[in-house]
Amino acid sequence: MTSTETLDEARGAAGLVRPGDLAAALLTPEARRDPYPFYARMRRESPVHRSGQGIWYLTRYADVEAALGDLRLSNDRDRMTRAYGALGGDLKAFSRLTDRLGRVMTNTDPPDHARLRKLANRAFTARRVEALRDGIQRIVDRLVDEAVAAGPSMDLIEALASPLPLSVVCELFGIPPEDRPQVKSWFRRLGRLSEDIDKSEAAIEQYEEYLARLVRRRRAVPGDDLVSALVATQAQDDRLTDSELLSTCFVLITAGDETTTHLVGNGTLALLRHPDQLARLREDPALIRTAVDELARYDTPTQAIVRVVAEDLEIGGQTLREGELVYLFLAATNRDPERFEEPDRLDLSRPGNRHLSFGNGPHFCLGGPLAKLQAEVAVGTLVRRLPHLRLADGAALEWRPNPLQRRLNALPITY
C-alpha cells in the first residue's frame, strides 16, 4: 500500500468518485460484486470518458500504458492537492490528506522522483527481496499452523492475508517485536482515512515521529535491515536530505501492505471459483510464479490510480485540460481484449502477461516484487498444505464500497 493507494481508498470510500453517465455504474452494488462487465462497456462506448464531475476515466490498455509514462500526467502532491481542493465540498478535507501524505517519493515528479527512486532502489534490491523468501515461508507456516489449530475453518483475510505483509515489513525494516502492535494500529488507521480525518492526521504524525526515532537509532547502531541500508545510502550520497530519508522510509514500509493482503485474498478466491486452475497448480507447484501474475491481472487489487493533468494533452480524440483529474483504470486494461486473448478467462500459464496491476513507467510500484513474492509463498502454501480448501458453505462475500480498490472484507474458507 503506497500513500497514493491509501488516499485512493479514502477518496473512493468517502464518495469522492461521484461521476455521471457510464461512470456512475461503477458505484452500484452490481459493480461492487463484479466491475468487469462495466469496464467492458466503458471500453466499447466511451474509453476516454469525462464524468459529470469533470474527472476523466481511461479504460483501454494502450491509453493507460501510454499515460503511465507521460509526464504531462502528474503525480505531484501540490498539483493533486489543488485539483481535489478545487472540487469543493467535503473534497477539500481530502486535499489536506493529499498534502500531508504527499511528502513521499510516490507523489513527486521527475527529476526529484527519479533521484529518490534511484536512491531507494540501491537499498531495496531484487536480491534483498528474494533473500526474504525463507523468512516469509516461516511466517506463512506459522500463521497457517495457528489457523488450522483453531478449527476447521478460517477467515483468510484475518488469519493470513492481513497479518502477513505487516510481519514481513517489520522483519525487513528491523522494527522490534515490542513496537509492532503500535505500528499495526497506525497501519490500520491509515487504511481508514475517510472515517476521521483528524485521527488519521494524528496517526500519520505519530508514525512519522516513530520512524524518525528508528532512523536515529540505526545511525547510532546500524543493523542488517533496510533502514540501516538507507542510512548508509545517505552517508554515501549527501543529496538525500533527512526529510527525504524519512519520507522514503515511510513509503517503503507502507508499500505493498494492503496490495499484498488483497492480492492474496482476491487470488485465492479466483482459484476457488476455478477448480480446474486450482487443480493445475496442485499438480504443478512450479507454476506459482506465472500463476500470481495471472491472479493479479484477473482480479486487480488496485483497480485505478489517480493523476492530474499538468499540461493539456489529447488522448483518444479528447482534450484533457491542465488541472483536471484522471483515473487510470488498471483493472479495465487487464481485461482489454485488444491486449489479452480471452481476457475474462483465468489461465495460470498465460503467455506474455504484461498486465498493469503494479503500474508502469517511472512510478511502477516499488513494493510490487515484494507483494508478488508474498503472494507466491502464501497461495502456494495454502494449495500445498490444505488439499480440501474451499469456500465455506453459505459464505456471503462482501466487497468494500470503493471503486478504486478491489478488496474483500472477509474470505471464509474451510479445509
N, C-alpha and C positions, 0 to 999 in steps of 0.2 A: 504494500500500500504506500504509494508516494503521497506527499502532501497534496498534490493535484488531485489524486484519486479520492482523498479524504474530503476535499472540498466538493468534488463531484457528487459524493454521497450526500452531503448536506444540501446541495442545490436541488438534487432530484427529490429527496425526501421532504423538503420543505415546499415543494410545489413550484420551484423556480422554473421548471420546464412547463410552461402553460401555453403552448402554441395552438393554433387553429389548424383547419384544413386537415391534410393527411396526418400531420404530426400529432394531432390530438388523439389519434387512435392508440398511440403508444402509452397513454395514461389509463387505458381501460383495463379492467380485470382480465379480459381475454389476452391482451398483450403481455400482462404481467406473467401469466401462465406460459405463454409461448409467443414471443415477439417476432419470430422469424417470418411468418406469413405476412406480417405488417411491413417488415423490411422489404420483402419481395415486391409488395405493391408499390412502395415508395420508389424502389429502383426502376420499376416499369413506368410509373406515371409521373413522378417528379423527383428524379435522383438528386437534383440540386434545388432544394426546397426552402423557401423563405416562409417562416411561420408568421402568424398574426402578431407576434411579439417582436418580430424583426430579427429572429435568430435563424441562421442558416443550418440546414441539415444535409450532410453529404453521406450517400449510402453506396456508391459504386466503388469497387476496388481500385480502379485506375485513378479516379478522382482523389480518393483518400490517400492512396500511396503517394501521389504527387504532392498533395497538401502537406503530408507529414515532413517532407523535405523542403518545403517552400518557406523561406524566411520572411515572406510577406504575411504569413500567418504566425502570429507571435504568441509566445507563452510567458511574456514578461509580466511580472506581478503588477507593475504600475498601470500598464495598459488594461490588464484584466480587472483591476480594482475599479478603474474609471468606467469600463464597459458595464460591469454589473451595477455599479452605483448609478449610472445613467438610466437604468431600467426603472428605478424608483421603488417606492413602497418598501416592503419587507426586504427587498433585494439589497438595499443599502447596508443592512446589517451584515449581509454576507460579503459585501465589499470589504468590511473590516477584517473578516477572517482571511479573505484573499490577500489582503495587505500583510496580515500577521504571519500567515503560513507561507507567504510568497518569498520570504528571505532564504530561499534554498536554491540549490542548483537547478532543480527541475522547473523553476519558474523564472529562469533567465534566458536571454537570447545570446547568440554569438556576438562579440568574441568572449564575453565573460563565461558563458556556458561552456564553450569549448575548452577554456583554460581550466575551469573547475572540474569538468568531466575528465580531462586528461589526468589531473592530479588524483582524483578518486580512483580512476582505473589502475593507477600504479599500485594502490593498496588492495583493491577489490578485484584481484586477478582470477582468471579461469582456473588456474592451478589451486588457488586458495579455496575457491568454491568447491572444486572436485574433492579436495582433501577433507571436506566436511562429510563425505558420503557415509563413512563408517559411523561417525558420531550421530548423524541423522538416523541411521538404521537403529542404533541403540535407543534413541528417543522414541522412535515409532514402535519398536518392540515393547518398550516399557508401557507406552500408552495403550497399545493393543492388549497387553497382558492385564493391565488394570481393568479395562473394559470387559474383557472376557470373564475375569474373575468375579465381576459384579453381577453377571447374569447372562442369559441367552440373547439379549438384545441391547442396543445402544443407540443414542443419537450421535451419528458420526461427526456432526459439526462440533458438538460439545466435547466429545470424548477424544477426538483425534485431530480433525481438520483445524480447529481453532487454537488449541494449545501448542500444536507442532511448530508453527513459524516463530512464535514468541520464544519458545525454548531454544530453537536453533539460533536466533539472533542474539539471545543472551549469551550463548556459548561463544558465538563468533566475535562479539564485542567485549567479552570478558566482564559482563555485568555480574557481580557477586550474587549468589543464591539468596542472600538475605534481602537484597534490593528488588528481586524480581516480582514479588506481589505488588509493590508500589508501581513499578514500571508497567505491569499488566493493567493496573487501574487507569493509568494515563492513556495507554493504548485504547482501552475500551471507551474512554471519554472522547478520544479523537475520532472514534467511529460513530459518535452520536452528536455531531456538531449541531444538528438542527434542533435538538431538544432544549438547550440552554446555552446561548452564545457566551454569556458571562462566565459560566462554569468551564466552558471549553477554552476560553482565553486564559483562565486561571490555570487549567491543566497544562496548556502549552507552555506557560511561563514557568511552572514548576518543573516540567520536563526539561526545558532548556537549562534551568539552573542546575539540575542534576547532571546533565551532560557536561556542563562547564566544570563541575567538580570532578567528574570522571576524567576529563581531559587533563586537569591539573595533576591528578594522581598518577596518570600514565606518563606525564612529563617527568615527574619525580622518580617513579619506579616503573620503567617500561615492562611490558609483558609480551606474550605471544598471542596478541589479539589485534583486531582491526583498528581500534582506537590508537594503540601504540604505533601501528604501521602508518596511520595518518599523521600522527605527531612527528614521526621520523621523516615523512614526506615533507612536512612543513619546514623542518630543520634543513632539508636539502634544497628547498625552493622557497625563499622568503616572500614570493608573490602571494602565497596563501596566508591571508590575514587570520587573526584569531577568530573574528566573526565568521569568516568563510569556513574555517576549520570546524567551528561549532555547527554551522548550517549543513556542512557535508556529513558530519556525524548524524545529524537529525534525519536527513533524507535517506542515508544508507540504512539506518536502524529501522526506519518505518517502511522502507522499500520492500514490497512483496508480502507484507503481513496479511492483509485481507485478500490480496490476489491469490496467495498460496491457499488460504482457507477455502476459498470458493472454487479454485481450480480443482482441489481435491474433492470437494462436495459435488460440484456440477459434473466432474468427470466420473465419479463413482456412480452417480445417478444415471448418467448416459450408458454406462456399462450394464447396469441392472436392467435398463429398458431395452438393451440389445444383447440378449443372452448368447447369440451366435458370436458376437465380438468378444464377450467375456470368456467364452469357451476357447476362442483363438488365443487369447492372452494366457489362459491357464496352460494351454498346450505348448505355447512358445513364449516363455517369460522374457526372452531376449528382445521381444517386440516392444517392450515397455517404453523405450525412448521415442520411437515413432508414434506409439500409442498416446503418449502425453501431448505431443504436438497436435494430434488429431482431436483429442479431447478438448484442448484449448481452442482449437478452431471451431469445433462443433457447437459448443455452448460457452461462449466467451465471458469470463467474469467481468472484465471492464468493457461494457457494451459500447461506450463512447467516451471520447476525451474532448476537451474544450480548447479552442484557440480564439484569438481576437485578431481582426484584420488590421495590420499595421500600414498597409499601402493598398490602394484599390487594385483589384485583380479580377480576371474573368475565369470562371470555371463552368464548363458545360453550357456556354452561351449566356450565363448570368453574370452580372457585375456585382461583386461583393465590395462594399464601401468601407473605408477606414473607420475603425471604431466598432464595427458590427461583430457580434459573437458568431462562432462557427462550431457546430457539434459534428465531430468526425466519428461516424458510427462504425467502429471496428468490427462489431459483430455482424453488421449487414454486409460488409466487404467479404467476410469469411464464408458467406453463403452465396456469393455472386457467381452465377453460372458462367459468366464471361471469363472467370479465373479458375473455377474449380468444377471438375466434371462431377455430375450428380452431387451437388453441394449439400443436399439435405440427407445424404446417406452417411452413416458413420462407418469409416473404413480405417482400421488401426494401422494399415500398411500403406496408406495413401501416399503416392509418389509426388515429389515436387510440391510439398505442402508449405508454401511460403505465406502462411497466414499472418495477419497483422495484430494478433492478440496482445503483443507487447509493444506495439507501435512500430516505428521505422524511422530511419534518418537520425538526426542529431539527438533527438530525445528518446531513442529506443530505451525501453525500461532497463535500468541498471540492475534491478533486482530480478529480472526475468530468468536468467540462468539458475539462480538460487531457487526461485519458485518452482521451476521445472524439475530441478533435482529433488526437491522435497516431494513433489507430486509423484515422481518416478518411484521413490522409496516407499511412500505411503500407499499408493494404489497397488504397486507390485506386492507389497507385504500383505495387504488385505486379500488380494486374489490368491496368493500362495497359502496363507495360513487359515483362511476361512472358506473352505470348499463349498459350504452351503449358504454362502452370502446371498441375501435377497432383501427386497423391501419388506418392512414389517406389514403384516396384514392390516388393511384398513388405514394405512398411512395417508394422512392428508398433508400434502406438500404446500407450503406457503412461501411465496417469494416476497422479498422486501419491495415496498412500493416506490421504486426508484428506477426510471427507465435508463439511467446512465450506468447502472451496476446490476449484475445478474447474480443474486445471492439468495440462497435458501435460508430460512430461519432455523430449520432443523431437517435432519435426514434420518428418520427412524429405520434401522435395519436389524435383521436377525441373522443368525449364523449357526 
